[in-house]
Amino acid sequence: MNVLVTGGAGFIGSHIVDRLIADGHSVAAVDILATGKRANVNPQAALYEIDIRSPALAAAFEAARPEVVFHVAAHASVSESVRDPMHDAEVNVLGTLNVLQQCAAYGVGRFVFSSTGGALYGEPERLPADEEHPVRPLSPYGASKDAAEAYVRTLCSLSGIRYTILRYGNVYGPRQDPFGEAGVVAIFANAMMRGQRPTIFGDGSHERDYVYVNDVVRANVLALAQAEDGVYNIGTGEGTTVAQVFDALAGATDYDGTPEHAAERSGDVHRIYLDVRRAERGLGWRATVPLGEGIRRTVDAMREAEAGEE
């Protein structure tokens, strides 16, 4: 099929592009390269450097004529969303609206939306949090994804587009940005490999559902075969503390130092992991990469990338 991936030069999006091309699809990637990298883009994919908020996005749809759109592009930092909620909403809400309007105009048949499970439910009243859990985000990022989901459901229904909403846990793996404010695995690994002390915000007891990027990609691909609309949590169903992630990374990088600690960040949920049974039933999906194995693969990829730059 003809497929378009927004955020196709980014961490998750570029892995989706790779898998779609390997499966024989014709793929176009849209990315403004704000956090994505041209080097991430598969050479067999067409790259359109267009902001998802721009009217120029129509040019990418005109050229690619996609039958399916994977909307991965987002402003995905909780802390940055707290500092600048307007920018967060412009990208995550207005950008999504623009993508949806182009989908309707060009007859797209299926829309797969990358949402969040980690920031959507707020501080959960039950664990693991399922898809019916009340939505009570603590950050503008979580609120913007909630609003975007509402527009996905509404505009896809009006346009006759089938949709799948995937609510991710904390995704990690190769190509994750180690210099941003989100992505603790990449940030910690990068610091440890340079002999620097990673910073833990809080006491290390914050708990998240860490899911490896290849597992997330597989969930996206399985969404292609869905005949009905659906909303699915994508995680491991297990919580891991930041302190446990630190210890696993220290073992993988041979780091023998200790972390620095800083104050907890506003908007961060303390403890969240996801009920993924609906994805098992509806998508035939479950996470297969254990955290230790995923961390080893991530560190190996970072070392390989670093060696290639020398």
C-alpha positions as CSV (number, residue, x, y, z in Angstrom):
1,M,0.0,0.0,0.0
2,N,0.9,3.7,-0.2
3,V,1.6,4.7,3.4
4,L,2.5,8.1,5.0
5,V,4.2,8.4,8.4
6,T,4.3,11.7,10.1
7,G,7.3,12.1,12.4
8,G,9.0,9.6,10.1
9,A,12.5,10.8,10.8
10,G,12.0,10.6,14.6
11,F,12.6,7.9,17.1
12,I,9.5,5.8,16.8
13,G,8.4,6.9,13.4
14,S,11.7,6.0,11.6
15,H,11.4,2.4,13.0
16,I,7.8,2.2,11.7
17,V,9.1,3.4,8.3
18,D,11.8,0.7,8.2
19,R,9.3,-2.0,9.0
20,L,6.7,-0.9,6.5
21,I,9.4,-0.8,3.7
22,A,10.6,-4.2,4.7
23,D,7.0,-5.4,4.4
24,G,6.9,-4.1,0.8
25,H,4.9,-0.9,1.2
26,S,5.6,2.4,-0.5
27,V,6.3,4.9,2.3
28,A,6.5,8.7,2.5
29,A,7.8,10.3,5.7
30,V,6.8,13.8,6.8
31,D,9.1,15.4,9.4
32,I,10.2,19.0,10.1
33,L,13.4,17.6,11.6
34,A,13.0,19.5,14.8
35,T,13.9,16.4,16.8
36,G,14.0,13.9,14.0
37,K,17.2,13.2,12.0
38,R,17.6,12.9,8.2
39,A,20.0,10.0,8.9
40,N,17.1,8.0,10.5
41,V,15.1,8.0,7.4
42,N,15.2,4.8,5.3
43,P,16.7,5.7,1.9
44,Q,13.8,3.9,0.2
45,A,11.3,6.4,1.8
46,A,10.4,9.8,0.3
47,L,11.0,12.5,2.9
48,Y,8.9,15.7,3.0
49,E,10.3,18.4,5.3
50,I,6.9,19.9,6.2
51,D,5.5,21.0,9.5
52,I,2.3,19.1,10.3
53,R,0.6,22.4,11.2
54,S,1.3,23.9,7.7
55,P,-1.1,24.1,4.8
56,A,1.9,22.8,2.7
57,L,1.2,19.4,4.2
58,A,-1.3,18.9,1.4
59,A,1.6,18.7,-1.0
60,A,2.9,15.6,0.7
61,F,-0.5,14.0,0.5
62,E,-0.9,15.0,-3.2
63,A,2.5,13.3,-4.0
64,A,2.2,10.2,-1.8
65,R,-1.6,9.5,-2.2
66,P,-1.6,7.4,1.0
67,E,-4.1,4.8,1.8
68,V,-3.0,4.6,5.4
69,V,-1.5,7.3,7.6
70,F,0.5,6.6,10.8
71,H,0.4,9.9,12.8
72,V,3.5,9.7,15.1
73,A,4.7,13.3,15.0
74,A,4.2,15.0,18.3
75,H,5.6,17.4,20.9
76,A,6.3,14.6,23.5
77,S,7.9,16.2,26.5
78,V,5.9,16.5,29.7
79,S,8.2,19.1,31.3
80,E,8.3,21.3,28.2
81,S,4.5,21.1,27.9
82,V,4.3,22.5,31.4
83,R,6.6,25.4,30.5
84,D,4.9,26.1,27.1
85,P,1.4,24.5,26.9
86,M,0.5,26.7,23.9
87,H,3.2,25.2,21.7
88,D,2.3,21.7,22.9
89,A,-1.3,22.2,21.9
90,E,-0.4,23.7,18.6
91,V,1.6,20.7,17.6
92,N,-0.4,17.9,19.2
93,V,-3.9,19.3,18.7
94,L,-3.8,21.7,15.7
95,G,-1.2,19.6,14.0
96,T,-3.3,16.5,14.4
97,L,-6.3,18.3,13.1
98,N,-4.4,19.4,10.0
99,V,-3.3,15.8,9.3
100,L,-6.9,14.5,9.8
101,Q,-8.2,17.1,7.3
102,Q,-5.7,16.0,4.7
103,C,-6.7,12.4,5.3
104,A,-10.3,13.3,4.6
105,A,-9.5,15.3,1.5
106,Y,-7.3,12.6,0.0
107,G,-9.5,9.6,0.8
108,V,-7.2,7.9,3.4
109,G,-8.8,4.6,4.5
110,R,-7.1,4.0,7.9
111,F,-5.5,6.3,10.5
112,V,-3.2,4.9,13.2
113,F,-2.6,7.4,16.0
114,S,0.3,7.3,18.4
115,S,-1.1,8.4,21.8
116,T,0.1,8.1,25.4
117,G,-0.9,5.7,28.2
118,G,1.8,7.0,30.5
119,A,0.5,10.6,30.7
120,L,-3.2,10.2,29.8
121,Y,-4.7,8.5,32.9
122,G,-3.0,10.8,35.5
123,E,-2.2,9.2,38.9
124,P,-4.2,6.0,38.4
125,E,-6.9,4.8,40.8
126,R,-6.2,1.2,39.8
127,L,-3.2,-0.7,38.4
128,P,-2.6,-1.8,35.8
129,A,-4.6,1.0,34.1
130,D,-6.9,-0.2,31.4
131,E,-8.4,1.7,28.5
132,E,-11.6,2.4,30.5
133,H,-9.7,4.1,33.3
134,P,-10.8,7.8,33.8
135,V,-8.7,10.2,31.8
136,R,-7.2,12.7,34.3
137,P,-3.9,14.0,32.8
138,L,-1.5,15.9,35.1
139,S,0.3,17.7,32.3
140,P,-0.6,19.7,29.2
141,Y,1.0,17.0,27.2
142,G,-1.4,14.4,28.5
143,A,-4.3,16.9,28.0
144,S,-3.2,17.6,24.4
145,K,-3.2,13.9,23.6
146,D,-6.6,13.5,25.1
147,A,-7.9,16.3,22.9
148,A,-6.2,14.9,19.9
149,E,-7.8,11.5,20.5
150,A,-11.3,13.1,20.6
151,Y,-10.6,14.8,17.3
152,V,-9.4,11.4,15.8
153,R,-12.6,9.7,16.8
154,T,-14.9,12.5,15.7
155,L,-13.3,13.4,12.4
156,C,-12.6,9.8,11.3
157,S,-16.2,9.0,12.0
158,L,-17.4,12.0,9.9
159,S,-15.1,11.1,7.1
160,G,-15.6,7.3,7.1
161,I,-11.9,6.7,8.0
162,R,-11.1,3.6,10.2
163,Y,-8.9,4.5,13.1
164,T,-6.7,2.8,15.7
165,I,-5.4,4.7,18.7
166,L,-2.4,3.2,20.4
167,R,-1.7,4.5,23.9
168,Y,2.0,3.8,24.6
169,G,3.8,3.3,27.8
170,N,7.4,4.7,28.0
171,V,8.9,3.7,24.7
172,Y,12.7,3.2,24.6
173,G,15.3,1.8,22.2
174,P,17.8,2.8,19.5
175,R,17.5,6.3,18.0
176,Q,15.9,7.8,21.0
177,D,17.3,11.3,21.7
178,P,19.7,11.3,24.6
179,F,19.9,15.1,24.8
180,G,16.2,15.9,25.3
181,E,14.2,16.0,28.5
182,A,12.2,12.8,27.8
183,G,13.5,9.3,27.3
184,V,15.2,8.3,30.5
185,V,16.9,5.2,29.1
186,A,18.7,7.1,26.3
187,I,19.6,10.0,28.6
188,F,21.0,7.8,31.4
189,A,22.8,5.5,28.9
190,N,24.5,8.5,27.2
191,A,25.6,10.0,30.5
192,M,27.0,6.7,31.8
193,M,28.9,6.0,28.6
194,R,30.6,9.3,29.1
195,G,31.4,8.8,32.7
196,Q,28.9,11.4,33.8
197,R,26.4,11.2,36.6
198,P,22.8,10.8,35.4
199,T,20.1,12.9,37.2
200,I,17.1,11.2,38.8
201,F,14.2,13.6,39.5
202,G,12.9,12.5,42.8
203,D,14.0,9.6,44.9
204,G,14.0,7.0,42.1
205,S,10.7,5.4,43.1
206,H,8.7,6.8,40.1
207,E,7.4,3.8,38.2
208,R,6.7,3.4,34.5
209,D,5.8,0.8,31.9
210,Y,8.9,0.6,29.7
211,V,8.2,-0.9,26.3
212,Y,10.8,-1.6,23.6
213,V,10.4,0.3,20.3
214,N,10.3,-2.9,18.1
215,D,7.3,-4.1,20.1
216,V,5.6,-0.8,19.5
217,V,6.3,-1.0,15.8
218,R,4.8,-4.4,15.7
219,A,1.6,-3.0,17.3
220,N,1.4,-0.4,14.6
221,V,1.8,-3.0,11.8
222,L,-0.9,-5.2,13.3
223,A,-3.3,-2.2,13.3
224,L,-3.2,-2.3,9.5
225,A,-5.2,-5.5,9.5
226,Q,-7.9,-4.3,11.9
227,A,-11.4,-4.1,10.3
228,E,-12.9,-2.1,13.2
229,D,-11.9,1.0,15.1
230,G,-10.1,0.5,18.4
231,V,-8.2,2.0,21.3
232,Y,-5.4,-0.1,22.8
233,N,-2.8,0.3,25.6
234,I,0.7,-0.7,24.4
235,G,3.0,-1.7,27.2
236,T,4.3,-4.6,29.1
237,G,1.8,-4.6,31.9
238,E,4.5,-4.2,34.5
239,G,6.0,-1.3,36.3
240,T,9.7,-0.6,36.7
241,T,11.1,2.1,38.9
242,V,13.6,4.7,37.7
243,A,16.1,3.3,40.2
244,Q,15.7,-0.1,38.6
245,V,16.3,1.4,35.1
246,F,19.4,3.1,36.5
247,D,20.8,-0.2,37.9
248,A,20.1,-2.1,34.6
249,L,21.8,0.5,32.6
250,A,24.7,0.7,34.9
251,G,25.2,-3.0,34.4
252,A,25.0,-2.7,30.6
253,T,27.4,0.2,30.4
254,D,29.8,-0.9,33.2
255,Y,29.1,2.3,35.1
256,D,30.0,2.2,38.7
257,G,29.0,5.7,39.8
258,T,25.9,7.0,41.6
259,P,23.1,9.2,40.3
260,E,22.5,12.8,41.2
261,H,19.1,13.6,42.5
262,A,16.9,16.7,41.8
263,A,13.5,17.8,42.7
264,E,10.5,16.0,41.2
265,R,9.2,17.7,38.0
266,S,5.8,19.2,37.8
267,G,3.3,17.1,35.8
268,D,5.0,13.8,36.3
269,V,2.9,10.8,37.3
270,H,4.4,8.9,40.1
271,R,3.3,5.4,39.3
272,I,1.7,4.0,36.1
273,Y,1.7,0.8,34.2
274,L,-0.8,-0.4,31.6
275,D,-3.3,-3.2,31.3
276,V,-2.6,-4.6,27.8
277,R,-5.1,-7.5,27.7
278,R,-7.3,-5.6,25.1
279,A,-4.3,-5.4,22.7
280,E,-3.7,-9.1,23.2
281,R,-7.3,-9.9,22.3
282,G,-8.0,-7.3,19.6
283,L,-4.6,-7.0,17.9
284,G,-3.0,-10.3,18.7
285,W,-0.2,-8.3,20.3
286,R,1.9,-8.5,23.4
287,A,5.4,-7.2,24.3
288,T,8.1,-9.8,23.7
289,V,11.3,-7.9,24.6
290,P,12.2,-8.0,28.3
291,L,13.7,-4.8,29.8
292,G,17.2,-6.2,30.3
293,E,17.4,-7.4,26.7
294,G,15.9,-4.1,25.4
295,I,18.5,-2.1,27.4
296,R,21.3,-4.2,26.1
297,R,20.2,-3.7,22.5
298,T,19.8,0.1,23.1
299,V,23.3,0.4,24.6
300,D,24.8,-1.7,21.8
301,A,23.1,0.5,19.2
302,M,24.3,3.7,20.9
303,R,27.9,2.4,21.0
304,E,27.7,1.4,17.3
305,A,26.4,4.9,16.4
306,E,29.1,6.6,18.4
307,A,31.8,4.5,16.8
308,G,30.4,5.4,13.4
309,E,30.7,9.1,14.1
310,E,34.4,8.8,15.0
